[in-house]
Amino acid sequence: MSASAIDPVKLEKLAEVAVKIGLDLQKGQDLVVTAPMAAAPLVREITKHAYKAGGGLVTTFYNDEVATLARYEYAADDTFDRAASWLYEGMAKAYANGAARLAVSGDNPMLLSEQDPSKVARANRAMSTAYKPALEKISNFDINWNIVSYPNPSWARQIFPELSEEDAVRKLADAIFAASRVDRDDPVAAWREHNAALHRRSTWLNEMRFSALHFKGPGTDLTVGLADGHEWHGGASMAKNGVTCNPNIPTEEVFTTPHALRVEGVASSTKPLSHQGTLIDDIQVRFEGGRIVEAKASKGEAVLKKVLETDEGASRLGEVALVPHSSPISASGLLFYNTLFDENAACHIALGQCYSKCFVGGADLTQDQIKAQGGNSSLIHIDWMIGSGEVDIDGVAADGTRTPVFRKGEWA
């Protein structure tokens, strides 16, 4: 593939935004990077900018799609119940010692679509269990972290199957650069402005102190109770180590923690969910007492049901997020088959683990206190979209008073 498909100036800007805005990497701070092998050009730029910013050691772990498929073809059956826990324990130790974390996403979303679903489920479960010590440092915001994307050819072909590989990569690269705001003259300034706008939204929601949100649209009539002492966040936020980072580039959402026991009604997905190589489409679920008691999908239903059986918290919500239908990612009209992008195209809910930072004083709360206030705990955290241009959302106060929050998919 010709390297000319990816604009080198914008690629370098993306690396700079990842280091300066995504991470705000500190002088002397080590950095752990994970990336697909195809993303090496971006990782090299990130490494350069990390050292230029005065960072400590940069250590990168690459994954390889060909090697992953070899495992499914040749590995002994019992190895699918194991994961390299020593590696994730090492990562957790690095984060405990103050390292920042940067993940480059861009894997082929359909890589495992032809593999045995039970092996995929077992491998995912083993991986989730092994990764938990490291993931807790990230999801509890102990450290500054960031996810950014690279136009991997296998991913680009998935989105643009009708184009040549080079044209597909060029188109996906342009879409990533636009959504990540690096197609501007001064991306760092553009991000500061965008963060301020998201901050205004979350400040208003925090002042309103709603006890629930009511979503109403085609196939959706859902009341999402909000956790006691919940706090809304959006854009840049401060990690427990005192560093203000932008975890997701791109991001268009403001989000908080639902109450795990107080979700009632029905919800229908408005975009397909790409999960571990399976496309799950037309999801329809019914909640009772916070738990999904009925789940259907026109495509990928078996995988959805397996996900819901992961553990006790997998069928409850850990996040609710508000995104206007006019977001740049929604306006692109593309399905990215990548949660980082697709979740920023529409309002969404997430099954599984909550974020402890979405509580007032969350940094000082124990796991038991978080649970008592309605926070959910699970090995998974999977976002799926329930917003569109036809969805209205009301904020419901403790006394039942309703305030319009969204009308026809836009901020009211």
C-alpha positions in Angstrom: 0.0 0.0 0.0 1.3 3.4 -0.9 2.2 5.5 2.2 0.9 8.5 0.2 -2.7 7.5 1.1 -2.1 9.0 4.6 -1.3 12.7 4.9 2.0 12.7 6.8 1.4 16.3 8.1 -1.9 15.4 9.6 -0.6 12.1 11.0 2.1 14.0 12.9 -0.6 16.5 14.1 -2.6 13.5 15.4 0.5 12.2 17.3 1.0 15.7 18.8 -2.7 16.0 19.8 -2.5 12.5 21.4 0.5 13.4 23.5 -0.4 17.1 24.4 -4.2 17.0 24.6 -5.0 13.3 24.9 -2.4 12.6 27.6 -0.8 15.9 28.6 2.2 13.7 29.1 4.3 15.0 32.0 8.1 15.5 32.2 9.7 12.2 33.2 6.4 10.3 32.9 6.8 6.8 31.4 4.3 5.8 28.6 2.9 2.4 27.8 1.5 2.1 24.2 -0.5 -0.7 22.7 -1.1 -0.8 18.9 -1.8 -2.9 15.9 1.4 -3.5 13.8 -0.1 -1.6 10.9 -0.1 1.5 13.1 3.7 1.7 13.5 4.0 5.0 11.5 1.7 6.7 14.0 3.4 5.0 17.0 6.8 6.3 15.8 5.4 9.9 15.6 3.8 9.5 19.1 7.1 8.2 20.5 8.9 11.2 19.0 6.5 13.7 20.4 6.5 11.9 23.8 10.3 12.3 24.1 10.1 15.9 22.8 7.6 16.6 25.6 10.2 15.4 28.1 8.5 12.1 28.8 10.3 9.2 30.4 10.5 5.7 28.8 8.1 4.8 26.0 7.3 1.1 25.7 5.1 -0.2 22.9 3.3 -3.6 22.7 2.1 -4.5 19.2 -0.6 -7.0 18.3 -0.6 -8.8 15.0 -3.8 -10.0 13.2 -2.0 -12.9 11.4 -0.7 -14.2 14.7 -4.1 -13.9 16.3 -5.7 -15.9 13.6 -2.9 -18.6 13.9 -4.0 -19.1 17.5 -7.6 -19.9 16.5 -6.4 -22.3 13.8 -3.6 -24.2 15.7 -3.7 -23.5 19.5 -4.7 -26.3 21.9 -8.3 -26.0 23.1 -7.4 -25.4 26.8 -5.3 -22.3 26.0 -8.5 -20.4 25.2 -9.2 -20.3 28.9 -5.9 -18.5 29.6 -4.4 -15.1 29.0 -0.9 -13.6 29.6 -1.8 -12.4 33.1 1.9 -11.6 33.8 1.8 -9.0 31.1 -1.3 -7.2 32.5 0.1 -7.4 36.0 3.2 -5.7 34.6 1.1 -3.0 33.0 -0.8 -2.5 36.3 2.5 -2.2 38.1 3.7 0.4 35.5 0.5 2.4 36.0 0.8 2.1 39.8 4.3 3.6 39.4 2.9 6.6 37.5 3.1 5.6 33.8 0.5 7.0 31.3 -1.3 4.7 28.9 -2.0 5.2 25.2 -3.9 2.8 23.1 -4.0 3.0 19.3 -7.1 1.4 18.0 -7.6 0.3 14.4 -7.9 -3.5 14.5 -9.9 -5.2 11.8 -13.4 -5.3 13.5 -14.4 -8.5 11.7 -11.1 -10.4 12.3 -12.7 -13.1 14.4 -16.1 -13.3 12.6 -15.3 -16.7 11.0 -13.9 -18.2 14.3 -15.7 -20.5 16.7 -17.8 -18.1 18.9 -17.4 -20.2 22.0 -13.6 -20.0 21.7 -13.8 -16.2 21.1 -16.0 -15.9 24.2 -13.7 -18.0 26.3 -10.6 -16.1 25.1 -12.4 -12.7 25.8 -13.4 -13.8 29.3 -9.8 -15.0 30.1 -8.4 -11.7 28.8 -11.0 -9.6 30.7 -10.1 -11.4 33.9 -6.3 -11.1 33.4 -6.6 -7.4 32.3 -8.7 -6.4 35.3 -5.8 -5.1 37.5 -4.7 -2.9 34.7 -8.2 -1.9 33.6 -9.1 -0.8 37.1 -6.2 1.7 37.1 -7.6 3.1 33.8 -11.4 3.0 34.5 -10.9 4.4 38.0 -8.8 7.3 36.4 -5.7 6.7 38.6 -3.7 7.7 35.6 -3.9 9.9 32.5 -4.8 7.8 29.4 -5.9 8.2 25.8 -7.2 6.2 22.9 -6.5 7.4 19.3 -7.0 5.6 16.0 -5.0 4.7 12.9 -6.5 3.8 9.4 -5.4 0.1 9.4 -5.9 -1.3 5.8 -8.0 -4.2 7.1 -10.3 -1.8 9.0 -10.5 0.6 6.0 -11.6 -2.3 3.6 -14.4 -3.1 6.1 -15.8 0.4 5.9 -15.3 0.9 2.2 -15.5 -2.5 0.6 -16.1 -1.0 -2.9 -12.9 1.0 -3.0 -9.3 -0.1 -3.7 -7.2 -0.6 -0.5 -5.3 2.7 -1.1 -8.5 4.7 -1.7 -10.2 3.1 1.4 -7.2 3.9 3.6 -7.1 7.5 2.3 -10.9 7.9 3.0 -10.7 6.4 6.5 -7.6 8.5 7.3 -9.4 11.7 6.2 -12.4 10.7 8.4 -10.2 10.0 11.4 -8.3 13.3 10.9 -11.6 15.3 10.7 -13.2 13.6 13.7 -10.0 14.1 15.7 -9.9 17.8 14.7 -6.4 17.6 13.2 -7.6 18.9 9.9 -7.6 22.4 11.5 -4.7 24.9 11.4 -4.3 24.7 15.1 -5.7 21.4 16.4 -4.5 22.0 20.0 -6.5 25.2 20.1 -9.5 23.5 18.5 -9.5 20.9 21.2 -9.3 23.5 24.0 -12.4 25.2 22.5 -14.3 21.9 22.1 -13.5 20.8 25.7 -14.9 24.1 27.0 -18.2 23.5 25.1 -18.5 20.0 26.5 -17.7 21.3 30.0 -20.5 23.8 29.8 -23.0 21.0 29.0 -21.8 18.8 31.9 -21.8 21.8 34.3 -25.5 22.5 33.4 -26.5 18.8 33.9 -24.6 18.7 37.3 -26.5 21.9 38.4 -29.9 20.3 37.4 -29.3 17.2 39.6 -31.8 15.0 37.7 -32.7 11.7 39.4 -33.4 10.1 36.0 -33.4 10.5 32.2 -36.4 9.4 30.1 -35.6 8.4 26.5 -38.5 8.3 24.0 -38.2 7.3 20.4 -39.0 4.5 17.9 -38.8 1.3 19.9 -37.4 3.1 22.9 -39.3 4.1 26.1 -36.6 4.0 28.7 -36.2 5.5 32.1 -32.6 5.5 33.3 -32.3 6.2 37.0 -29.1 8.0 37.8 -26.8 6.9 40.6 -26.9 8.7 43.9 -24.3 11.4 43.9 -23.6 10.9 40.2 -21.5 13.5 38.4 -21.5 14.3 34.7 -18.2 14.6 32.7 -17.3 15.4 29.1 -14.1 16.1 27.2 -11.0 16.7 29.3 -11.0 15.7 32.9 -8.5 15.4 35.7 -7.1 12.0 36.6 -6.3 11.1 40.2 -2.6 11.9 39.5 -3.6 15.5 38.9 -3.1 15.5 35.1 -6.0 16.7 32.9 -6.3 14.4 29.9 -8.7 13.7 27.0 -9.3 9.9 27.3 -11.0 9.6 23.9 -10.0 11.2 20.7 -12.4 11.9 19.1 -15.1 12.6 21.7 -18.5 14.3 21.5 -20.2 12.9 24.6 -21.1 14.0 28.1 -21.6 11.0 30.3 -22.4 9.8 33.8 -23.3 6.7 35.9 -26.8 5.2 35.9 -28.2 3.5 39.0 -27.7 -0.3 38.5 -31.0 -1.1 40.0 -33.2 1.7 38.6 -33.5 1.3 34.9 -37.0 0.4 33.5 -38.5 0.0 30.1 -37.5 -0.9 26.5 -34.6 0.3 24.3 -33.8 -0.3 20.7 -30.4 0.2 19.1 -30.1 2.9 16.4 -26.8 1.7 14.9 -25.2 -1.8 14.7 -22.8 -2.8 17.5 -19.5 -4.3 16.3 -18.3 -6.6 19.0 -15.3 -8.9 18.8 -15.8 -9.6 15.1 -19.6 -9.9 15.2 -22.0 -7.3 14.0 -25.0 -7.2 16.4 -27.9 -5.3 14.8 -31.4 -4.3 15.7 -30.9 -4.9 19.5 -34.1 -4.7 21.5 -34.0 -5.1 25.2 -36.4 -4.8 28.2 -35.2 -3.7 31.6 -36.8 -4.5 34.9 -35.3 -3.4 38.2 -32.2 -2.3 36.3 -31.5 -5.7 34.7 -32.1 -6.8 31.1 -34.7 -9.5 31.3 -35.3 -9.9 27.6 -32.9 -9.4 24.7 -33.3 -9.8 21.0 -31.3 -8.9 17.9 -31.9 -9.4 14.2 -28.2 -10.2 13.8 -25.7 -11.6 16.3 -28.3 -12.4 19.0 -26.4 -15.4 20.3 -23.3 -13.3 20.8 -25.4 -10.6 22.6 -26.8 -13.2 24.9 -23.3 -14.6 25.7 -22.2 -11.1 26.5 -25.1 -10.6 28.9 -24.1 -13.8 30.7 -20.5 -12.7 31.3 -21.2 -12.0 35.0 -23.9 -10.5 37.3 -23.2 -6.9 36.2 -23.1 -7.6 32.5 -26.9 -7.2 32.1 -27.0 -3.9 34.0 -25.8 -0.4 32.9 -22.5 1.3 33.8 -22.8 4.4 31.7 -25.3 6.7 30.0 -24.0 9.3 27.5 -25.5 12.2 25.6 -24.4 13.0 22.0 -26.2 15.3 19.6 -27.3 13.7 16.3 -25.5 16.5 14.5 -22.1 15.4 15.8 -19.3 15.4 13.1 -19.1 11.6 13.3 -22.9 11.2 12.9 -22.8 13.8 10.0 -20.1 11.7 8.2 -22.8 9.0 7.7 -20.2 6.3 8.2 -20.5 3.2 10.4 -16.9 2.8 11.7 -17.4 -0.6 13.2 -15.3 0.9 16.1 -16.9 1.9 19.4 -14.6 4.8 19.9 -16.1 6.5 16.8 -19.6 5.0 16.6 -20.4 5.9 20.3 -19.7 9.5 19.4 -22.3 9.5 16.7 -25.3 9.0 19.0 -26.6 9.0 22.6 -25.7 5.6 24.1 -25.8 3.3 27.1 -23.1 0.9 28.2 -23.5 -2.5 29.7 -21.2 -3.4 32.6 -18.6 -1.6 34.6 -19.2 2.0 35.7 -16.6 4.8 36.0 -15.9 5.7 39.6 -15.0 9.2 38.5 -18.7 9.8 37.6 -19.5 10.3 41.3 -19.1 13.4 43.4 -15.8 12.8 45.3 -15.4 9.5 43.3 -11.6 9.4 43.9 -12.2 8.9 47.6 -15.0 6.3 47.4 -14.4 2.6 48.1 -15.9 -0.1 45.8 -18.5 -0.8 48.5 -19.6 2.8 48.6 -19.8 3.0 44.8 -22.0 -0.1 44.8 -24.2 1.4 47.6 -24.7 4.5 45.5 -25.8 2.4 42.5 -22.6 2.0 40.6 -22.3 -1.2 38.6 -19.4 -3.7 38.6 -18.5 -6.1 35.7 -15.7 -7.5 33.7 -17.2 -5.8 30.6 -18.0 -2.3 29.4 -19.8 -2.3 26.1 -21.4 0.9 24.6 -24.3 0.7 22.2 -26.2 3.4 20.5 -29.9 4.3 21.3 -29.9 7.9 20.0 -31.0 9.4 16.7 -32.7 12.4 15.1 -36.0 11.0 16.4 -35.2 10.6 20.1 -36.4 13.0 22.8 -34.9 13.0 26.3 -36.3 14.6 29.4 -34.5 15.1 32.7 -36.7 14.0 35.6 -36.2 15.7 39.0 -36.7 13.9 42.3 -40.2 15.4 42.6 -41.1 14.2 39.1 -40.7 17.6 37.4 -39.5 17.2 33.8 -37.1 19.4 31.8 -36.4 18.9 28.1 -32.7 17.9 27.6 -32.9 16.7 23.9 -35.5 17.3 21.2 -35.2 15.4 17.9 -31.7 14.3 18.8 -30.4 17.8 19.6 -29.7 19.7 22.8 -32.9 21.4 23.9 
